[in-house]
């Protein structure tokens, strides 16, 4: 039985680490797009319109004669930059809101605001704001971040409520520690595993939402290629030029699966977090600071 559990744990860790490696490979390909890509993102071949996959064009060409593989690679730049930007912004905003829930009064009012925002699907919030301020990479990044901040705030708030009853937090409060100091020194480090796991979920959903906005024509405007616009432009040729929409669609699926695998890695690290030793060490730190 012990051997089976050890083998199962080893398999789960190997599976999880594969996601990290695959994501790093994708980031490397996108980062070195001018070297890896066979053609420029907007280079056209007028004698090869809607050409199926071949040695010259591995993923075929679209209706404008542009190489689909090159557009998918350069489109990944936009999607991954937006995904990382949304992850950082929503994580930062959600962490601040969640940490402010350290007192019951603030917790009540902040959670009512969060509940109101979560009641609307993120795509509706994005459509409403983009319709008012216009499209563009920076604006889209801001809009999607606003749509996902409530989800991050809810996770952080849950960790705050869990940690608020810990012995070391009660010791810090009894010794006169300020709320800011307790939040930064005790809440934030111990809530970081949950925050990181949540941010992988945000990253994957941000890429899907970016593709949806691009498909609707509300994403990053041309000539910058995005996965969503590639699918939208190939819609009239769904049956006759399947390669034009299949490549960006599979890339979106691949990216979300890989990011979820990374999230599984973080979750596995989180499950091995020894709370009892962490709490004991934290109490000793609090007492040592007070007596030092």
N, C-alpha and C positions, 0 to 999 in steps of 0.2 A: 504493500500500500504506500509506504514511504517512497519507494522507487518510482511508483506511478505518479505521485504528487510532484516529485522533483522533476520528472520528465515533462509533466504537464506545465509546470511553472517555467521550465527552460524553453518549451515550445512557445508559450505566450510571450516571453521576453524576446525570442528570436523573431516572431511575427511582428511584434511592436517595433523593433529596431529596424526592420525592413522598411517600414513607413518613413522613418527618419532618413534613411539612406536614399530612398526614392525621391523624397521631397528635396533633399540637398542636390540630387542630380538634376531635377527640374529647375531649381533656382540657378544652378550653374549654366544650364543650357540657355535660360532666358537672359542671364547676366552677360553671357558672351554671344549674344545673338548675331552681331556682325560677323563673328568668326564661324559660328556653327551654321547659320542660315545660308542656304545655297544662293539665294537672291535677296534683293532689297524688298522691303515690305510693300512698296507700291510700284515695283517694276512690272511692266506689262509686256506680254507676248501676244501681239495681235494675230499671229498665225496659229495660235494654240488656245483658242477660246473653248472653255468647258472640255478641256482635254482630260481623259481618264488617267489614273495613276500610271506612270511610266518611269523609266530610268532618268529621264530629264526632269520630271516633276513627280516625285515619289507619292505625293498626296493629290496629284492632279492640279488643274487650274480652275479658276472660277469664270464667271461670265465676262469679266473684264480682262481675262488672260493673265491674271496674277497668280503666282505660285501659292497654293494653299498652305503648304508646309511652312514657307517663310512667313506668311501672315499669321499662322497659329503661333509660331515662335515669338514674333514681335508682339502679337496680341497678348501673349503671356506676360510680357513686361508690364503692360497696363493693368492686367488683372491682379498680378501678384503684388505690384506696388500699391494698388488700391486695397488689396486684402491686408497687407501689413500695416498700411496707414490706418485703416478702420480698426484693426485689432488694437493698435497702440492707443488711438484716440478713445475708443469705446471702453477699453480697459482702464485708462486713466480716469475718465469721467465716471464710470461705474464704480471704481474703487473709492473715489472721493465721496460719492453719494452714499455708498454702502457704509463707509466708515463714519459718516455723519449720523448714522442710525444708532450710535452708541448710547444715546439717551432715549427713553420711551417717547418723549414729546416729539423730538425730531423724527424718530422712527415712524410715528403715526402719519405725519404730514408728508414725509418723503415717500413712504410706501403708497399713499393715496395717489400721488403724482405718478409713480412708477406703474401702479395698477391701471391707471387711466391710459397711459401710453402703450402698455402691453396689450390692452384690449383691442388695439388696431394692429393689423398685420404690418410688418416692416415695409412691404412694398407699397402699401397705401400711404404711409407716412412719407416714403421717398417720392412717390408720384406727386403728392400735394406740395412738398417743398420745392422739388425740381421745377414743377409747373410755375412756381412763384419766382424763383431766383435764376432759373436757366440751368443749362447743362455745362459740363466741363469736368475734368479729372478732379480738381480741387473741390469743386462744389459737390460732386457726386460722393467724394470721400467724406466730406462733412455731413452730407445728408444721411448716408448709410450709417455713419458713426452715431448720429443722433437716434436713429432707429434702433440701434442695438445697445445703447447705453443702459436702458432700463433692465435688460436681461442680465448684464454684468453686475449692475447695482443689486439686483435681487440675490444673486449668488453670494456677493460679498456681505450683504446684510445677513444672510443665513449663517455665514461663518462668524460674523460679529456676535450674533445671538448665542451661537454655540460656545464661543470662547469667553463670553462675558461671565459665564458661570464657573469658569475654571478657577482653581485655587490660586494660581500665581497672579491672575488678574485681580482677584479679591485682595490678595496681599499687597499688590501695587496700589490699589485704591486706599487700603487702610494706612499705607505709609505716606499718603498724600500726593501720589502721582497725578499729574494733570491728565485730562482726557486726550490731549494731543500726544503726550508722551506715551500713554498706554496704547493708543491706536497705532503709533509708528513703531514702537518697540515690541509690542506683544501681539496685537491683532494682525498687522500687515504681514510679518514673517510667517506666522502660523497659517494664515489664510492664503498664502501665495500658491501652494499646490492646487487648491480649488480654483483660484483665479486663472492660473495657467491652463488648466483643463477647460475652463469655460471659454478662454480666448481662442483655443483651437476650433471650438464649435462656431464662434463668431467669424473666424477667418474663412471657414468653409462656406458658411451662409452668405458672407459678404461677396464671395466670388460668384455664387449662384445668383444673388440679387443684382450684381453688376451685369451679368449675362442677360438677365431678364430686362433690365433697363436698356441695355444695348439693343436687344431684340425689338423693343418697343420704340426705338429711335430716340431715347432720352438719355443715353449714356454719353461716353466721350465722343465728340463729333468727328467725322472724317476730316482728313485722311488717316488719322490714327486708327490702326486696326484693333479691334477687340473681339473676343470670342462671341459675344452676343450679336454684334453687327455682322460677323461672318455668317452666322446661322440665318439672320434676317435676310441678308442679301442673296442667300442660296434658296430661299423659300420657293420662288417660282420654278425651281428646277429640282424639286424633291425627288421626283421619279427618274428624270433623265440625267441628273448629275449628282448622284447620291454622295459622292466623295466630298463635295463642297461643303455639305453640312455635317457629314459624319465625323470628319476630323476634329473640328472645334467642339462638337458635342462629346465625343469620347475624351477629349482633353479636359473638359469641365468635370466629367465623371471621374476620370483618373485623379485629378487634383483633389476633389472632395474626399475620395476614398483614402488617398495618401494622408491628407490632413487629419482625417478621423483616426487613422492608424497612429499618427503622432499623438493625438489626444489619448488614445488607449495606452501609449507608453507612459504619458504623464500620470494617467490614472493608476497604472500599476505601481509607479513610484509612490503615489499618494497612499495606496493601500498598505505599503510597507512602512509607512510613517508610524513610528512607535510613540503613541500619544502619552503613555505613562512616563516614559523616560524623558520626553520633551517637557511634560508638565513639571516633573521633579527638578529638572535642570533649570527651568524658568523660575521656580520658586527660590532655588538657591541663588540665582542671579539677582532677583529682587531683594532678598535679604542681604546679599553681599553688597549691593549698591547702597542700601540704607545704612549699613554699619561701616562701610568703607570710608 
